[in-house]
Amino acid sequence: GVIEIADALLINKADGDNFQKAKNAAIEYQNALHLFPASYPFWYPKVGVCSALNKEGIQESWNMISEFKDLSKKNNFFEENRKNQNIKWFYNSIDSILKRKFYNSNQKLNSISKL
């Protein structure tokens, strides 16, 4: 099977009684991520905690996201990945349009129902 690893993992609700649980979970996730090979030569997934309620860890979370974006642009991954995504989205759009036109055709629906 295929396993897709996130580029970053943020654990929210790290506040009140959940703070230590969130910190422990972050450590566990970080340890687990080391079991998998890095997806990129320039980045290893990072784990952080935050509390939207208390507005804590938000800037650090944004910094983590910005760091990945900056490094992926510096390594030309961002543009190449965006190009591949656009191609995939384009083909998915064509596929969706063709299927919709096919299944919205009464003649095709009648043919399918006879099967």
FENCOR-V352803 format. One record per helix or strand of 2 or more residues. SS is the DSSP state (H for helix, E for strand). FROM is the first residue (numbers start at 1). TO is the last residue. If there is no record, write none. Layout:
ss: (SS;SS)
from: (FROM;FROM)
to: (TO;TO)
This chain:
ss: (E;H;E;H;H;H)
from: (8;18;46;58;77;106)
to: (11;33;49;74;103;114)
